[in-house]
């Protein structure tokens, strides 16, 4: 079968060209891609920065996606033709020290569908059956495409360890930040405050469950947080921006004994001076979060349940020939989450 894919060639260049698919191997699944989210990682890769795994163009990007099973190999027994599925893009070796120590997200041999091997910005893709997780057939494909970012956010929420009754500040109202607001509420946070300079994103933040939305450019974040929560600082701070000023704000708004989760994907050379006395005197816990080990099915369960508001986060859609435009739109303040519909032109 000959189809089409939007290949990243390097040097900020994407070209739609033919892709050929044979019959699936014994353990492979051919998926007709229906909806693909544009991730911050796609933006980084497009501009020549690293992804979660090595990127060797030409490659079809897109690792947040949903589709329909088109064909299966003879050994496939977890999905059937016609099933609606989401793809867990991360393939671990299972043999290295990290995998055997229960830290497979640190696997040095990890492959990424849509990063190191062809992914979602194509009409079809071929993936191992282990990476296919069925979706409820009633779930919209656009919602299903949010499984992977939600799975990553769940890993971050697990790391942050929010306890019922704690206060939470989420810095950054992009798609991940707005998921974090909702997950913090589901975790039992007594007060969730969003810090975001974009008015449209603040409005959506309030719509999906933030108790308050603060403009950190025009307002003092810590003072406004105290006004909203009655607390001097937050128990948990989740930073979802990826720039040094946001990381500094995370330390400034953290209360004594707080946990700071630096979730965002920064530039490789991004640094921020550590307030060492605050780390010492406040007993702060500072951590990162990487990809989505063992959370993809939980994300599917949450999406199937309807307990999250996903639709307000989806702002723009493009066809297969508009992948470069979709990446450009994802970089603007006019968008929250941009999707590509690969079956459309």
C-alpha positions as a Markdown table, in Angstrom:
| # | Residue | x | y | z |
|---|---|---|---|---|
| 1 | Unk | 0.0 | 0.0 | 0.0 |
| 2 | Unk | 1.3 | 3.5 | -0.9 |
| 3 | Unk | 0.1 | 6.4 | 1.2 |
| 4 | Unk | 1.5 | 9.8 | 2.3 |
| 5 | Unk | 3.4 | 11.1 | 5.3 |
| 6 | Unk | 4.7 | 14.5 | 6.4 |
| 7 | Unk | 8.5 | 13.9 | 6.7 |
| 8 | Unk | 10.7 | 16.1 | 8.8 |
| 9 | Unk | 13.9 | 16.6 | 6.9 |
| 10 | Unk | 15.7 | 18.7 | 9.4 |
| 11 | Unk | 16.5 | 22.4 | 9.0 |
| 12 | Unk | 12.9 | 23.4 | 9.8 |
| 13 | Unk | 11.6 | 21.6 | 6.7 |
| 14 | Unk | 8.6 | 19.2 | 6.4 |
| 15 | Unk | 7.7 | 17.7 | 3.1 |
| 16 | Unk | 4.6 | 15.5 | 2.3 |
| 17 | Unk | 5.8 | 12.5 | 0.3 |
| 18 | Unk | 4.8 | 8.9 | -0.4 |
| 19 | Unk | 5.1 | 6.1 | 2.2 |
| 20 | Unk | 4.9 | 2.4 | 1.4 |
| 21 | Unk | 3.5 | -0.2 | 3.7 |
| 22 | Unk | 3.6 | -3.9 | 3.4 |
| 23 | Unk | 1.6 | -6.4 | 5.3 |
| 24 | Unk | 2.0 | -6.1 | 9.1 |
| 25 | Unk | 4.7 | -8.4 | 10.7 |
| 26 | Unk | 3.5 | -11.0 | 13.2 |
| 27 | Unk | 3.4 | -8.6 | 16.1 |
| 28 | Unk | 2.6 | -5.4 | 14.1 |
| 29 | Unk | -0.5 | -3.3 | 13.7 |
| 30 | Unk | -1.3 | -0.9 | 10.8 |
| 31 | Unk | -3.2 | 2.1 | 12.1 |
| 32 | Unk | -5.1 | 4.7 | 10.1 |
| 33 | Unk | -4.1 | 7.9 | 11.9 |
| 34 | Unk | -7.1 | 10.1 | 12.7 |
| 35 | Unk | -6.0 | 12.9 | 15.0 |
| 36 | Unk | -2.5 | 14.0 | 16.1 |
| 37 | Unk | -1.5 | 16.6 | 18.7 |
| 38 | Unk | 1.3 | 19.0 | 18.2 |
| 39 | Unk | 3.6 | 18.7 | 21.2 |
| 40 | Unk | 6.2 | 21.1 | 22.5 |
| 41 | Unk | 8.7 | 18.3 | 21.7 |
| 42 | Unk | 7.7 | 18.5 | 18.0 |
| 43 | Unk | 8.4 | 22.2 | 18.2 |
| 44 | Unk | 11.8 | 21.6 | 19.8 |
| 45 | Unk | 12.7 | 19.0 | 17.2 |
| 46 | Unk | 11.5 | 21.2 | 14.3 |
| 47 | Unk | 13.9 | 23.9 | 15.5 |
| 48 | Unk | 16.9 | 21.5 | 15.7 |
| 49 | Unk | 16.7 | 20.7 | 19.4 |
| 50 | Unk | 16.6 | 17.1 | 20.9 |
| 51 | Unk | 13.5 | 15.1 | 21.5 |
| 52 | Unk | 12.9 | 12.4 | 24.1 |
| 53 | Unk | 15.1 | 10.1 | 22.0 |
| 54 | Unk | 17.5 | 10.6 | 19.1 |
| 55 | Unk | 16.0 | 12.2 | 16.0 |
| 56 | Unk | 17.5 | 11.1 | 12.6 |
| 57 | Unk | 15.7 | 12.8 | 9.7 |
| 58 | Unk | 14.0 | 12.0 | 7.5 |
| 59 | Unk | 11.3 | 10.9 | 10.0 |
| 60 | Unk | 7.6 | 11.4 | 10.4 |
| 61 | Unk | 7.0 | 13.2 | 13.7 |
| 62 | Unk | 3.8 | 13.2 | 15.8 |
| 63 | Unk | 3.7 | 11.1 | 19.0 |
| 64 | Unk | 0.3 | 12.1 | 20.4 |
| 65 | Unk | -2.3 | 10.4 | 18.4 |
| 66 | Unk | -5.3 | 8.2 | 17.9 |
| 67 | Unk | -6.6 | 6.1 | 15.0 |
| 68 | Unk | -8.3 | 3.0 | 13.7 |
| 69 | Unk | -6.8 | -0.4 | 13.4 |
| 70 | Unk | -6.6 | -1.2 | 9.7 |
| 71 | Unk | -4.7 | -4.5 | 9.6 |
| 72 | Unk | -3.0 | -6.8 | 12.2 |
| 73 | Unk | -0.2 | -9.4 | 12.1 |
| 74 | Unk | -0.9 | -13.1 | 12.7 |
| 75 | Unk | 0.2 | -13.0 | 16.4 |
| 76 | Unk | -1.7 | -9.9 | 17.4 |
| 77 | Unk | -4.3 | -10.7 | 20.0 |
| 78 | Unk | -4.9 | -7.4 | 21.9 |
| 79 | Unk | -6.6 | -5.4 | 19.2 |
| 80 | Unk | -8.8 | -6.2 | 16.2 |
| 81 | Unk | -9.4 | -4.5 | 12.8 |
| 82 | Unk | -11.8 | -1.6 | 13.3 |
| 83 | Unk | -10.7 | -0.9 | 17.0 |
| 84 | Unk | -10.2 | 2.7 | 18.0 |
| 85 | Unk | -6.7 | 3.0 | 19.6 |
| 86 | Unk | -4.2 | 5.4 | 21.0 |
| 87 | Unk | -0.5 | 4.9 | 20.7 |
| 88 | Unk | 1.9 | 4.8 | 23.6 |
| 89 | Unk | 5.0 | 6.1 | 21.7 |
| 90 | Unk | 7.8 | 5.0 | 24.1 |
| 91 | Unk | 9.4 | 1.6 | 23.4 |
| 92 | Unk | 11.8 | 0.5 | 26.1 |
| 93 | Unk | 14.5 | -2.1 | 25.8 |
| 94 | Unk | 13.6 | -4.1 | 28.9 |
| 95 | Unk | 17.2 | -5.2 | 29.4 |
| 96 | Unk | 19.1 | -2.2 | 30.7 |
| 97 | Unk | 19.7 | -1.4 | 34.4 |
| 98 | Unk | 17.1 | 1.4 | 34.4 |
| 99 | Unk | 14.4 | -0.9 | 32.9 |
| 100 | Unk | 15.3 | -3.7 | 35.4 |
| 101 | Unk | 15.3 | -1.3 | 38.3 |
| 102 | Unk | 11.8 | -0.1 | 37.6 |
| 103 | Unk | 12.9 | 3.2 | 35.9 |
| 104 | Unk | 12.2 | 2.4 | 32.3 |
| 105 | Unk | 11.7 | 6.1 | 31.5 |
| 106 | Unk | 15.4 | 6.4 | 32.0 |
| 107 | Unk | 16.2 | 3.6 | 29.5 |
| 108 | Unk | 19.1 | 4.8 | 27.3 |
| 109 | Unk | 17.9 | 2.6 | 24.4 |
| 110 | Unk | 14.4 | 4.0 | 24.3 |
| 111 | Unk | 12.8 | 4.4 | 20.9 |
| 112 | Unk | 10.0 | 7.0 | 20.3 |
| 113 | Unk | 7.3 | 6.5 | 17.8 |
| 114 | Unk | 7.0 | 9.9 | 16.1 |
| 115 | Unk | 10.5 | 10.8 | 17.3 |
| 116 | Unk | 13.1 | 8.2 | 16.4 |
| 117 | Unk | 10.7 | 6.2 | 14.1 |
| 118 | Unk | 7.8 | 7.2 | 11.9 |
| 119 | Unk | 4.7 | 8.4 | 13.8 |
| 120 | Unk | 1.4 | 10.2 | 13.6 |
| 121 | Unk | 1.8 | 13.0 | 10.9 |
| 122 | Unk | 1.0 | 10.5 | 8.2 |
| 123 | Unk | -2.1 | 8.8 | 6.8 |
| 124 | Unk | -1.0 | 5.5 | 8.3 |
| 125 | Unk | 1.6 | 4.1 | 10.7 |
| 126 | Unk | 2.9 | 0.6 | 11.6 |
| 127 | Unk | 3.5 | 0.0 | 15.3 |
| 128 | Unk | 4.0 | -2.9 | 17.7 |
| 129 | Unk | 0.8 | -4.2 | 19.2 |
| 130 | Unk | 2.1 | -3.5 | 22.7 |
| 131 | Unk | 2.0 | 0.2 | 21.9 |
| 132 | Unk | -1.7 | 0.1 | 20.9 |
| 133 | Unk | -4.3 | 0.7 | 23.7 |
| 134 | Unk | -8.0 | 0.5 | 22.8 |
| 135 | Unk | -10.2 | 3.6 | 23.2 |
| 136 | Unk | -13.9 | 3.6 | 23.9 |
| 137 | Unk | -15.4 | 3.7 | 20.4 |
| 138 | Unk | -17.6 | 6.6 | 21.4 |
| 139 | Unk | -14.6 | 8.8 | 22.3 |
| 140 | Unk | -13.9 | 11.5 | 19.8 |
| 141 | Unk | -10.5 | 10.9 | 18.1 |
| 142 | Unk | -9.4 | 14.5 | 19.0 |
| 143 | Unk | -9.9 | 13.6 | 22.6 |
| 144 | Unk | -8.1 | 10.3 | 22.2 |
| 145 | Unk | -5.1 | 12.2 | 20.8 |
| 146 | Unk | -4.7 | 13.8 | 24.2 |
| 147 | Unk | -4.0 | 10.4 | 25.8 |
| 148 | Unk | -0.2 | 10.7 | 25.6 |
| 149 | Unk | 0.1 | 14.3 | 27.1 |
| 150 | Unk | -2.3 | 13.3 | 29.8 |
| 151 | Unk | -0.3 | 10.2 | 30.5 |
| 152 | Unk | 2.8 | 12.3 | 30.9 |
| 153 | Unk | 0.9 | 14.7 | 33.2 |
| 154 | Unk | -0.2 | 11.8 | 35.3 |
| 155 | Unk | 3.4 | 10.7 | 35.8 |
| 156 | Unk | 4.2 | 14.2 | 36.9 |
| 157 | Unk | 1.2 | 14.2 | 39.3 |
| 158 | Unk | 2.4 | 10.9 | 40.7 |
| 159 | Unk | 5.8 | 12.4 | 41.3 |
| 160 | Unk | 4.4 | 15.5 | 42.9 |
| 161 | Unk | 2.5 | 13.4 | 45.4 |
| 162 | Unk | -0.4 | 15.9 | 46.0 |
| 163 | Unk | -2.3 | 15.1 | 49.2 |
| 164 | Unk | -6.0 | 16.0 | 49.8 |
| 165 | Unk | -6.2 | 19.4 | 51.4 |
| 166 | Unk | -2.9 | 20.7 | 50.0 |
| 167 | Unk | -2.6 | 23.9 | 48.0 |
| 168 | Unk | -1.2 | 23.9 | 44.4 |
| 169 | Unk | 0.1 | 26.5 | 42.1 |
| 170 | Unk | 0.4 | 25.6 | 38.4 |
| 171 | Unk | 2.7 | 27.9 | 36.4 |
| 172 | Unk | 1.8 | 28.0 | 32.8 |
| 173 | Unk | -1.6 | 27.6 | 31.2 |
| 174 | Unk | -0.7 | 25.7 | 28.0 |
| 175 | Unk | -2.3 | 22.3 | 27.4 |
| 176 | Unk | -0.1 | 20.5 | 30.0 |
| 177 | Unk | -0.7 | 23.2 | 32.6 |
| 178 | Unk | -4.5 | 23.0 | 32.1 |
| 179 | Unk | -4.4 | 19.3 | 32.5 |
| 180 | Unk | -2.4 | 19.7 | 35.7 |
| 181 | Unk | -5.0 | 22.1 | 37.1 |
| 182 | Unk | -7.6 | 19.4 | 36.6 |
| 183 | Unk | -5.5 | 16.5 | 37.9 |
| 184 | Unk | -4.6 | 18.6 | 41.0 |
| 185 | Unk | -8.3 | 19.0 | 41.7 |
| 186 | Unk | -8.9 | 15.3 | 41.2 |
| 187 | Unk | -6.1 | 14.6 | 43.6 |
| 188 | Unk | -8.0 | 16.5 | 46.3 |
| 189 | Unk | -6.2 | 19.9 | 46.3 |
| 190 | Unk | -8.1 | 22.4 | 48.4 |
| 191 | Unk | -7.0 | 25.4 | 46.3 |
| 192 | Unk | -5.5 | 25.4 | 42.8 |
| 193 | Unk | -4.1 | 28.6 | 41.4 |
| 194 | Unk | -3.0 | 29.1 | 37.8 |
| 195 | Unk | -0.3 | 31.5 | 36.9 |
| 196 | Unk | -0.5 | 32.5 | 33.2 |
| 197 | Unk | 0.0 | 35.9 | 31.4 |
| 198 | Unk | -2.3 | 35.0 | 28.5 |
| 199 | Unk | -5.9 | 36.2 | 29.2 |
| 200 | Unk | -7.5 | 33.5 | 27.0 |
| 201 | Unk | -5.6 | 30.8 | 28.8 |
| 202 | Unk | -6.5 | 32.2 | 32.2 |
| 203 | Unk | -10.1 | 32.2 | 31.2 |
| 204 | Unk | -9.9 | 28.5 | 30.1 |
| 205 | Unk | -8.1 | 27.7 | 33.4 |
| 206 | Unk | -11.0 | 29.1 | 35.4 |
| 207 | Unk | -13.4 | 27.2 | 33.2 |
| 208 | Unk | -11.7 | 23.8 | 33.8 |
| 209 | Unk | -11.3 | 24.2 | 37.5 |
| 210 | Unk | -8.7 | 26.7 | 38.8 |
| 211 | Unk | -9.8 | 28.6 | 41.9 |
| 212 | Unk | -8.0 | 31.7 | 40.7 |
| 213 | Unk | -5.9 | 32.7 | 37.6 |
| 214 | Unk | -3.1 | 35.2 | 38.1 |
| 215 | Unk | -1.3 | 37.3 | 35.5 |
| 216 | Unk | 2.4 | 37.0 | 36.8 |
| 217 | Unk | 3.4 | 40.0 | 34.6 |
| 218 | Unk | 1.0 | 42.4 | 36.1 |
| 219 | Unk | 0.5 | 40.9 | 39.6 |
| 220 | Unk | 2.7 | 39.6 | 42.4 |
| 221 | Unk | 2.3 | 35.9 | 42.2 |
| 222 | Unk | 3.0 | 35.1 | 45.9 |
| 223 | Unk | 0.9 | 38.0 | 47.2 |
| 224 | Unk | -2.1 | 37.1 | 45.0 |
| 225 | Unk | -1.7 | 33.4 | 45.9 |
| 226 | Unk | -1.9 | 34.4 | 49.6 |
| 227 | Unk | -4.9 | 36.5 | 48.9 |
| 228 | Unk | -6.7 | 33.6 | 47.1 |
| 229 | Unk | -5.7 | 30.8 | 49.5 |
| 230 | Unk | -5.0 | 32.3 | 52.9 |
| 231 | Unk | -1.6 | 30.7 | 52.8 |
| 232 | Unk | 1.9 | 32.2 | 52.7 |
| 233 | Unk | 3.0 | 29.7 | 50.0 |
| 234 | Unk | 1.9 | 26.6 | 48.1 |
| 235 | Unk | 2.4 | 23.1 | 49.2 |
| 236 | Unk | 3.0 | 21.9 | 45.6 |
| 237 | Unk | 4.2 | 24.0 | 42.7 |
| 238 | Unk | 4.1 | 22.6 | 39.1 |
| 239 | Unk | 6.1 | 24.5 | 36.5 |
| 240 | Unk | 4.9 | 23.9 | 33.0 |
| 241 | Unk | 6.6 | 26.7 | 30.9 |
| 242 | Unk | 10.2 | 25.7 | 30.5 |
| 243 | Unk | 11.8 | 29.2 | 30.8 |
| 244 | Unk | 14.1 | 30.3 | 33.7 |
| 245 | Unk | 11.8 | 33.0 | 35.0 |
| 246 | Unk | 9.0 | 30.5 | 35.5 |
| 247 | Unk | 11.4 | 28.2 | 37.4 |
| 248 | Unk | 12.4 | 31.2 | 39.6 |
| 249 | Unk | 8.7 | 31.9 | 40.3 |
| 250 | Unk | 8.2 | 28.3 | 41.4 |
| 251 | Unk | 10.8 | 28.8 | 44.1 |
| 252 | Unk | 9.3 | 32.1 | 45.1 |
| 253 | Unk | 5.8 | 30.9 | 45.7 |
| 254 | Unk | 6.8 | 27.6 | 47.4 |
| 255 | Unk | 5.9 | 27.3 | 51.1 |
| 256 | Unk | 8.2 | 25.6 | 53.7 |
| 257 | Unk | 8.3 | 21.9 | 53.0 |
| 258 | Unk | 6.9 | 22.3 | 49.5 |
| 259 | Unk | 7.5 | 20.1 | 46.5 |
| 260 | Unk | 8.4 | 21.8 | 43.2 |
| 261 | Unk | 7.9 | 19.8 | 40.1 |
| 262 | Unk | 9.8 | 21.2 | 37.1 |
| 263 | Unk | 7.7 | 19.4 | 34.4 |
| 264 | Unk | 8.3 | 21.5 | 31.3 |
| 265 | Unk | 10.7 | 20.8 | 28.5 |
| 266 | Unk | 13.3 | 23.6 | 28.6 |
| 267 | Unk | 16.0 | 24.4 | 26.1 |
| 268 | Unk | 19.1 | 22.2 | 26.6 |
| 269 | Unk | 21.2 | 25.1 | 27.8 |
| 270 | Unk | 18.6 | 26.7 | 30.1 |
| 271 | Unk | 19.8 | 27.3 | 33.6 |
| 272 | Unk | 18.5 | 29.1 | 36.7 |
| 273 | Unk | 20.4 | 30.0 | 39.9 |
| 274 | Unk | 19.4 | 27.8 | 42.8 |
| 275 | Unk | 18.3 | 29.6 | 45.9 |
| 276 | Unk | 20.4 | 27.3 | 48.1 |
| 277 | Unk | 19.4 | 28.9 | 51.4 |
| 278 | Unk | 15.7 | 28.4 | 50.5 |
| 279 | Unk | 16.4 | 24.7 | 49.6 |
| 280 | Unk | 18.0 | 24.3 | 53.0 |
| 281 | Unk | 15.8 | 26.4 | 55.3 |
| 282 | Unk | 12.5 | 25.5 | 53.6 |
| 283 | Unk | 13.4 | 21.8 | 53.1 |
| 284 | Unk | 12.2 | 22.0 | 49.5 |
| 285 | Unk | 11.9 | 18.9 | 47.3 |
| 286 | Unk | 12.7 | 19.7 | 43.7 |
| 287 | Unk | 12.1 | 17.1 | 41.0 |
| 288 | Unk | 11.7 | 16.6 | 37.2 |
| 289 | Unk | 9.3 | 14.3 | 35.3 |
| 290 | Unk | 10.1 | 12.5 | 32.1 |
| 291 | Unk | 7.6 | 10.8 | 29.6 |
| 292 | Unk | 4.9 | 8.4 | 30.7 |
| 293 | Unk | 6.0 | 5.1 | 32.2 |
| 294 | Unk | 3.0 | 2.9 | 33.0 |
| 295 | Unk | 0.4 | 5.7 | 32.9 |
| 296 | Unk | -1.0 | 5.5 | 29.3 |
| 297 | Unk | -3.8 | 3.1 | 30.2 |
| 298 | Unk | -4.7 | 5.2 | 33.3 |
| 299 | Unk | -5.0 | 8.2 | 30.9 |
| 300 | Unk | -7.3 | 6.2 | 28.6 |
| 301 | Unk | -9.5 | 5.3 | 31.6 |
| 302 | Unk | -9.7 | 9.0 | 32.6 |
| 303 | Unk | -10.6 | 10.1 | 29.1 |
| 304 | Unk | -13.2 | 7.4 | 28.8 |
| 305 | Unk | -14.7 | 8.4 | 32.1 |
| 306 | Unk | -15.4 | 12.0 | 30.9 |
| 307 | Unk | -14.1 | 13.4 | 34.2 |
| 308 | Unk | -11.7 | 15.8 | 32.5 |
| 309 | Unk | -12.6 | 18.8 | 30.3 |
| 310 | Unk | -10.5 | 18.3 | 27.2 |
| 311 | Unk | -12.5 | 20.0 | 24.4 |
| 312 | Unk | -11.8 | 23.6 | 25.7 |
| 313 | Unk | -8.1 | 22.9 | 25.3 |
| 314 | Unk | -8.4 | 22.1 | 21.5 |
| 315 | Unk | -8.1 | 25.3 | 19.6 |
| 316 | Unk | -6.9 | 24.7 | 16.0 |
| 317 | Unk | -6.8 | 21.9 | 13.4 |
| 318 | Unk | -4.9 | 21.4 | 10.2 |
| 319 | Unk | -4.8 | 18.7 | 7.5 |
| 320 | Unk | -1.7 | 16.6 | 6.6 |
| 321 | Unk | -0.3 | 19.2 | 4.2 |
| 322 | Unk | -0.5 | 21.8 | 7.0 |
| 323 | Unk | 1.9 | 20.2 | 9.6 |
| 324 | Unk | 4.4 | 23.1 | 9.4 |
| 325 | Unk | 1.6 | 25.6 | 9.8 |
| 326 | Unk | 0.3 | 23.5 | 12.8 |
| 327 | Unk | 3.7 | 23.7 | 14.4 |
| 328 | Unk | 3.9 | 27.4 | 13.8 |
| 329 | Unk | 0.4 | 27.9 | 15.4 |
| 330 | Unk | 1.3 | 25.8 | 18.4 |
| 331 | Unk | 4.1 | 28.4 | 19.1 |
| 332 | Unk | 1.7 | 31.3 | 19.3 |
| 333 | Unk | -0.4 | 32.7 | 22.2 |
| 334 | Unk | -3.5 | 32.3 | 20.0 |
| 335 | Unk | -3.5 | 28.5 | 20.6 |
| 336 | Unk | -3.6 | 26.1 | 23.4 |
| 337 | Unk | -3.6 | 22.7 | 21.7 |
| 338 | Unk | -3.2 | 22.3 | 17.9 |
| 339 | Unk | -4.2 | 19.1 | 16.2 |
| 340 | Unk | -3.5 | 17.6 | 12.8 |
| 341 | Unk | -6.1 | 15.4 | 11.0 |
| 342 | Unk | -4.0 | 13.2 | 8.7 |
| 343 | Unk | -6.9 | 12.0 | 6.6 |
| 344 | Unk | -7.6 | 15.6 | 5.5 |
| 345 | Unk | -5.6 | 17.7 | 3.1 |
